[in-house]
Structure formats: C-alpha cells, structure tokens
Amino acid sequence: MTDIEKLKNTKECQGCDLVGTDLSEMDLNNVILKNANLRGADLSSSFLFGANLNGANLSGADLRCSDLNSADLRGADLREADLSNADLSEADLSEADLQGAILIGTDLRWADLYETNLNESNLTKSNLSGADLTEANLINANLTDANLSRADVSDADLTNANLTNAITEDIVGN
C-alpha cells in the first residue's frame, strides 16, 4: 500500500513521504501525520481540524484557506509555506519554524506560538488576538494591519518588525 493510499484508508500515516502530493480540498480532520514529509504538498482548502502534524515537514507547502483549527504543529517545518487565509485558531505551533512563511489574513486567534520562528514572515492582516507569542522570533516580520490585541509577546524579538496600523490593545509583555 502506498503512503497516499494508507493516508486515505486509515487517516494515519506517521513518517510518510508525501512530498509534492495533491491533497487539496480533502477531509483530513483528526488525521495523524506526525513527522510526515509534506514538503511542497498542496493542502489548499483542506480540512485538517485537530490534525496531528507534530514534527512534520511542510516547507513550501500550499495551505491557503485550510482549516487547521486546533491542529498540533509543534516543531513543524513550515518555512516558506503559504498559509494565507487559513484557520489556525487554537492551533499549537510552539517551536515551529515559519521563517519566510506567508500568513496574510490568517486566523491565529488563541494559537500557541511559544518559541516559534516567524523571522521574515508576512502576517499582514492576520488575527493574532489572544495568541501566545512568548519568546517568538518576529525579526523582520510584517505585521501590518495585524490584530495583536490580548496577545502575549513576553520576551518576543520584534526587531525591525513592521507594526504599521497593528492593533496592540491590551497586549501583554514587551
């Protein structure tokens, strides 16, 4: 059975090699893809609510308009991934690498971004309300028009971050 068949039949494919696979618009709610290689995969408009993507390689993946609400993305590699207009509310992205990721209009309300690398990421018009950005790396991040109300930015590095028109009401830390 191929990795894609295994995924479709069991919704579990830990450590699978799914590089460049087209998984767009698929129902992958609660799927287990821990440590899977999804580099460059197309997951646009997919349903990944509660998915376990802990340690997965999603670098360069297309996750536009995907539902990743409550997903486990701890330690995931999301460098250069496109997460525009995705729902990552209440997702756990702690210690994930999102360097250079595109997160335009992304919903990150109440997301856990503890020690997350968001260096040079584009968070324009993203909603980070209530998010935990403790010790996050936001160097050179674009937060233009982002909503950071009630976000915790304690010990986060915002060096050269663009906060033009960002909403920072009731922000915690720094």
N, C-alpha and C positions, 0 to 999 in steps of 0.2 A: 504494500500500500504506500503510495507517495505521501509526502508530508501534507500536500493540499487536500488529498482525499481523507487523510487522518483528521485534519482540522475540520473539514465539513461533516464528517461522520460522528466525531466524538466531542467536538468543541474543546479539545485539549491537544496541544502539540508543543510540549516543552522542549526547548532547544532546537526546534525545527528550522530548516533552511527554506525560507520563503522570499528570498531576495528577488525584488522586482515583480512580485506576484500581484495580479489584479484582484483585489478583494473589495473593490468599491461597491457601495450600497448593500453590503452583506450584513445579515443579522449575526453579530458575533458577541451579543450580550453575554457577560459572565464567562467568556472564553478564557482558557488558560494558555498563555503564550509566553510563559516565563523563560527568559534567556533565549528567545527565538531570534533569528536573524531575518528582519523585515526591511533591510536596507533598500531604499528606493521603491518600496512597495506602494501600490495605490490603494489607500484605505479611505478615499474621499467618500463622504456621505454614508459611512458605515456606522453601525450601531454597536458600540463597544462598552455599553454601560456595565460598570463593575468588572471589567476585564482585568485579568492579571497579566500585565506586561512588565513585571518586575525584571530589571536587567536586560530587557530586550534591546536589540539594535534596530532603531527606527530612523537612523540617519538618512537624510534626504527623502524621507517618506512623504507622501501626499496624504494628509489627514484633514484636508479642508472640509468644513461642515460636518465633521464626525461627532458622534455623541460618545464622549469619554467620561461622562459624569460618574464620579466615584471610582474611577479606574485606578489601579495600582501600577504606577510608572516609576516606582522607586529605583534609582540608579540607572534608568533607561538612557540610551544614547539617542537623543533627538536633534543632534547637530544638523543645521541647515534644513530641518523638516518644515513643511508648510502646514501650520495648524490654524490658518485663518478661519474665523467664524466657527471654530469648533467649540463644543461644550466640555470644558474641563472642570466644571464646578465640583467642589469637594473631592477632586482627584488628589492622589498622593504622588507628587513629583519630587519628593525630597531626594537630594543628592543626584538628581538627573542632570544631564548635560544638554542644554538647549542653546548652545553657542550658535549665533547666527540664524536662529530659527525665526520663522515668520509667524507672528501671533496677532495679526491685525484683526481687531474686532472679536477676539477670543474671550469666552466666558471662563474666568478663573476665580469666580467667587468662592471664598472659603477653601481654596486649594492650599495644600501643604507644599510650599516651595522652599523648605528649610535646606540651606546649603546648596541650592540649585544654581547651576551656572547659566545665567541669562546674558552673558557677555555678548555685546553687539546684536542682540535680538531686537526684533521690531514688534513692540507691544502697543502700537498706535491704536487708540480707541478700544483697548481691552478693558474688561471689567475685573479688577483685582480686589474688589471690595471684600474686606474681612480676610484676605489671604495672609498666610504666614510666610513672610519673606525673610525671616531671621537668618542672618549670615549669608544671604544670597549674593551672588556676584552679578551686579547690574551695570558693570562698567561699559560705557558707550551704548547702553540700551536706549531705544527710542520709546519713551512713554508719553508721547504727545497725545493729549486728549484722553489719557487713560484714567480710569476711576480707581484710586487707591484709598478710598475712604475706609476707615477702620482697619486698614492693613497694618501688619506688624513688620516694620523694616529695621528692627533692632539689629545692630551690627552688620547691616547690609552695606555693600560697597556700591555707592551710586556715583562714583567718579565719572565725570563727563556724561552722565545720563541726561537725556533731553526730557525735561518735565514740563514743557510748554503746554499751558492750559490743562494740566493734570489736576484732578480733583484729589486733594490731600486732606480733606476734612476728617478730624478725629483719628489721624494717623498715629501709630504707636512707634516709639523709638526714634533714632537719629533726629 
